[in-house]
Amino acid sequence: MALATAGTVGPSLSEKARSHVREVFRRLGVELREGSAVVAPADIDADAVMWTASLRPNTELAARAGLTLGADGRIAVDEYLRSVSHPDVYAAGDAAGAWSRQAGLLRMARATALPVGTRAGRNAAAELGGGTPGPLRFRYRAQVLSLGRRDGLVQMVRGDDSPGDRVVRGRLAVVVKEQVVRVLRSAAR
């Protein structure tokens, strides 16, 4: 089994965290091919190929409706999650170029989906009810990765998502990740 990536594995992780990921892949028998751009499945000699390219927002309808898109292709929004070109439209999810003063432009991730969706919904409800919308207040705390049932990684990060010095590895990281998922599930209900 092999994993090919155009750049380095875990580019947003610290070197300490990337080293752990590489070691787990080695232990699991996964050949890591860093710096190996794959344009099409035929570029790799394999019996089966699983294509897992990066996220791309689906904003075709927003563009046709005249909403301004940012450089990253997502709907450009203000700190209240309103479209910068049509302030009567709120945007959330991967299609929104959500940002906060604490974190800057947010990455498309499960960690950002719930707070952004919640804030957009509350702001729309506040505006409809004659209230005042509030700004998105968000900062990153950690990146959590599952590396199988018995291993994981928790990379502590600064508020802007840049890697910090603390890394939790192994079984303890699995337990932390499971707790994070439980909290997110219960908060989404």
MOWORA-V135861 format. One record per pair of residues at least 24 apart in sequence whose ideal C-beta (glycine too) atoms are under 10 Angstrom apart, sorted by sequence separation. I is the first residue (numbers start at 1). J is the second residue. D is the distance in Angstrom with one decimal. If there is no record, write none. Layout:
I|J|D ; I|J|D
This chain:
1|25|9.2 ; 8|32|9.6 ; 9|33|9.5 ; 10|34|10.0 ; 62|86|9.5 ; 65|89|8.1 ; 67|91|7.6 ; 73|97|8.4 ; 74|98|8.1 ; 92|116|4.9 ; 93|117|6.5 ; 96|120|7.5 ; 112|136|9.7 ; 140|164|9.9 ; 142|166|8.8 ; 144|168|9.0 ; 150|174|6.7 ; 152|176|7.3 ; 153|177|8.5 ; 9|34|5.9 ; 72|97|6.1 ; 91|116|9.0 ; 92|117|4.5 ; 142|167|9.8 ; 149|174|7.2 ; 152|177|5.0 ; 8|34|5.2 ; 69|95|9.4 ; 70|96|9.5 ; 71|97|8.7 ; 92|118|8.6 ; 112|138|6.9 ; 142|168|8.6 ; 147|173|8.0 ; 148|174|8.4 ; 152|178|8.8 ; 154|180|8.6 ; 1|28|8.0 ; 2|29|9.8 ; 3|30|5.7 ; 4|31|8.9 ; 5|32|7.7 ; 6|33|9.8 ; 7|34|7.0 ; 8|35|7.5 ; 62|89|8.5 ; 70|97|4.2 ; 90|117|9.9 ; 92|119|7.8 ; 93|120|8.6 ; 111|138|9.2 ; 146|173|8.6 ; 147|174|8.3 ; 1|29|6.4 ; 2|30|6.8 ; 3|31|7.3 ; 4|32|8.3 ; 5|33|7.1 ; 6|34|8.6 ; 7|35|6.8 ; 67|95|9.5 ; 69|97|7.9 ; 92|120|3.9 ; 112|140|8.6 ; 145|173|7.8 ; 146|174|7.1 ; 1|30|5.2 ; 2|31|4.1 ; 3|32|5.5 ; 4|33|4.2 ; 5|34|5.7 ; 6|35|7.1 ; 7|36|9.6 ; 62|91|7.4 ; 68|97|9.6 ; 70|99|9.4 ; 90|119|9.2 ; 91|120|6.9 ; 92|121|7.5 ; 111|140|7.3 ; 144|173|7.3 ; 1|31|6.9 ; 2|32|7.5 ; 3|33|6.8 ; 4|34|8.3 ; 5|35|7.7 ; 6|36|7.0 ; 7|37|8.8 ; 90|120|4.6 ; 106|136|8.5 ; 111|141|8.6 ; 144|174|9.6 ; 147|177|9.5 ; 2|33|5.8 ; 3|34|9.0 ; 4|35|9.2 ; 5|36|6.8 ; 6|37|4.2 ; 74|105|8.8 ; 90|121|8.0 ; 92|123|9.7 ; 109|140|9.4 ; 111|142|8.5 ; 146|177|5.7 ; 4|36|4.3 ; 5|37|8.6 ; 6|38|7.4 ; 59|91|9.0 ; 74|106|9.7 ; 90|122|9.9 ; 92|124|9.5 ; 106|138|6.6 ; 111|143|7.9 ; 144|176|6.5 ; 145|177|7.4 ; 146|178|8.9 ; 3|36|9.3 ; 4|37|8.1 ; 5|38|8.5 ; 6|39|9.5 ; 62|95|6.5 ; 72|105|7.4 ; 90|123|6.2 ; 103|136|9.1 ; 107|140|8.8 ; 111|144|8.3 ; 144|177|4.5 ; 2|36|9.0 ; 4|38|5.1 ; 61|95|8.9 ; 62|96|9.3 ; 71|105|9.6 ; 74|108|8.0 ; 90|124|4.9 ; 101|135|7.5 ; 102|136|9.2 ; 103|137|9.4 ; 104|138|9.9 ; 106|140|8.5 ; 109|143|8.6 ; 110|144|9.7 ; 142|176|8.1 ; 144|178|9.5 ; 58|93|9.6 ; 59|94|9.1 ; 60|95|9.8 ; 70|105|8.1 ; 72|107|9.9 ; 81|116|6.7 ; 89|124|9.5 ; 100|135|7.5 ; 101|136|8.7 ; 102|137|6.7 ; 103|138|5.4 ; 104|139|9.8 ; 142|177|9.6 ; 144|179|9.4 ; 146|181|9.2 ; 57|93|8.3 ; 58|94|7.7 ; 59|95|5.1 ; 72|108|9.2 ; 81|117|9.1 ; 88|124|9.7 ; 100|136|4.9 ; 101|137|7.8 ; 102|138|6.3 ; 103|139|5.1 ; 104|140|9.7 ; 107|143|9.6 ; 144|180|5.5 ; 57|94|4.9 ; 58|95|6.4 ; 59|96|9.1 ; 90|127|8.5 ; 99|136|7.5 ; 100|137|6.1 ; 101|138|9.1 ; 102|139|3.9 ; 103|140|5.7 ; 144|181|8.5 ; 56|94|8.5 ; 57|95|4.7 ; 59|97|9.4 ; 81|119|6.0 ; 82|120|8.7 ; 98|136|6.3 ; 100|138|4.2 ; 101|139|9.2 ; 102|140|8.5 ; 142|180|8.0 ; 4|43|8.4 ; 55|94|6.1 ; 57|96|8.2 ; 77|116|9.3 ; 80|119|8.0 ; 81|120|4.3 ; 88|127|8.6 ; 99|138|8.6 ; 100|139|7.0 ; 141|180|9.7 ; 4|44|6.3 ; 57|97|8.4 ; 79|119|9.5 ; 80|120|8.5 ; 81|121|9.3 ; 87|127|9.6 ; 96|136|10.0 ; 98|138|7.9 ; 100|140|9.7 ; 81|122|9.6 ; 82|123|7.5 ; 2|44|7.6 ; 4|46|9.6 ; 81|123|6.1 ; 82|124|9.1 ; 2|45|9.5 ; 77|120|8.6 ; 80|123|5.4 ; 81|124|8.6 ; 90|133|8.7 ; 2|46|7.4 ; 80|124|9.8 ; 92|136|9.7 ; 1|46|9.2 ; 4|49|9.5 ; 82|127|8.8 ; 80|126|9.6 ; 1|48|9.8 ; 2|49|10.0 ; 3|50|9.5 ; 5|52|9.9 ; 6|53|9.9 ; 80|127|9.0 ; 6|54|9.7 ; 1|50|9.9 ; 3|52|9.2 ; 112|161|9.7 ; 111|161|9.4 ; 57|108|7.0 ; 82|133|7.6 ; 55|107|8.6 ; 56|108|8.9 ; 80|132|9.5 ; 81|133|8.2 ; 109|161|9.4 ; 55|108|4.6 ; 80|133|4.6 ; 54|108|8.8 ; 55|109|8.5 ; 79|133|9.4 ; 80|134|7.2 ; 81|135|8.9 ; 103|157|9.7 ; 107|161|6.7 ; 78|133|9.6 ; 79|134|9.2 ; 80|135|5.9 ; 81|136|6.1 ; 103|158|9.2 ; 104|159|9.0 ; 105|160|9.7 ; 106|161|8.3 ; 79|135|4.2 ; 80|136|7.2 ; 102|158|9.9 ; 103|159|5.7 ; 104|160|5.5 ; 105|161|9.6 ; 78|135|8.5 ; 79|136|5.8 ; 102|159|4.9 ; 103|160|5.5 ; 104|161|7.9 ; 78|136|9.3 ; 79|137|9.0 ; 101|159|9.7 ; 102|160|7.6 ; 103|161|6.3 ; 104|162|10.0 ; 77|136|8.8 ; 100|159|8.9 ; 100|160|9.7 ; 111|180|8.3 ; 114|183|9.7 ; 118|187|8.3 ; 110|180|9.2 ; 114|184|6.1 ; 118|188|9.1 ; 110|181|8.6 ; 113|184|8.7 ; 114|185|9.8 ; 117|188|8.8 ; 115|187|9.2 ; 111|184|7.9 ; 114|187|5.9 ; 110|184|6.7 ; 114|188|6.0 ; 113|188|8.8 ; 110|188|9.9 ; 12|107|8.2 ; 28|147|8.1 ; 27|147|9.5 ; 28|148|6.7 ; 24|145|9.5 ; 27|148|9.4 ; 25|147|8.2 ; 24|147|4.6 ; 28|151|8.6 ; 21|145|7.4 ; 23|147|9.6 ; 24|148|7.2 ; 27|151|8.3 ; 20|145|9.4 ; 17|143|8.3 ; 21|147|6.8 ; 24|150|9.5 ; 20|147|8.0 ; 24|151|5.3 ; 17|145|8.4 ; 23|151|9.4 ; 24|152|9.0 ; 14|143|10.0 ; 24|153|8.1 ; 13|143|7.0 ; 21|151|9.6 ; 12|143|6.7 ; 20|151|8.4 ; 13|145|8.3 ; 20|152|9.5 ; 21|153|6.5 ; 10|143|8.8 ; 20|153|5.7 ; 21|155|9.9 ; 10|145|7.8 ; 18|153|9.5 ; 20|155|9.3 ; 17|153|5.7 ; 16|153|9.8 ; 17|154|8.8 ; 18|155|9.4 ; 17|155|4.6 ; 16|155|8.6 ; 17|156|9.5 ; 13|153|7.7 ; 14|155|6.3 ; 13|155|5.2 ; 14|156|9.1 ; 10|153|8.4 ; 12|155|8.0 ; 14|157|9.1 ; 13|157|9.2 ; 10|155|8.3 ; 12|157|8.2 ; 18|163|9.4 ; 24|169|8.6 ; 17|163|6.8 ; 23|169|9.1 ; 24|170|9.2 ; 16|163|8.6 ; 17|164|10.0 ; 20|167|6.9 ; 14|162|9.2 ; 15|163|8.7 ; 19|167|9.3 ; 20|168|9.8 ; 21|169|9.5 ; 12|161|6.8 ; 14|163|3.9 ; 16|165|8.0 ; 17|166|9.8 ; 18|167|9.9 ; 20|169|5.0 ; 12|162|8.1 ; 13|163|5.8 ; 14|164|7.4 ; 16|166|9.2 ; 17|167|4.9 ; 19|169|9.8 ; 20|170|8.5 ; 12|163|6.8 ; 14|165|7.2 ; 16|167|5.1 ; 17|168|9.6 ; 14|166|9.1 ; 15|167|9.9 ; 17|169|8.1 ; 10|163|9.4 ; 14|167|6.5 ; 16|169|8.9 ; 20|173|9.0 ; 13|167|8.3
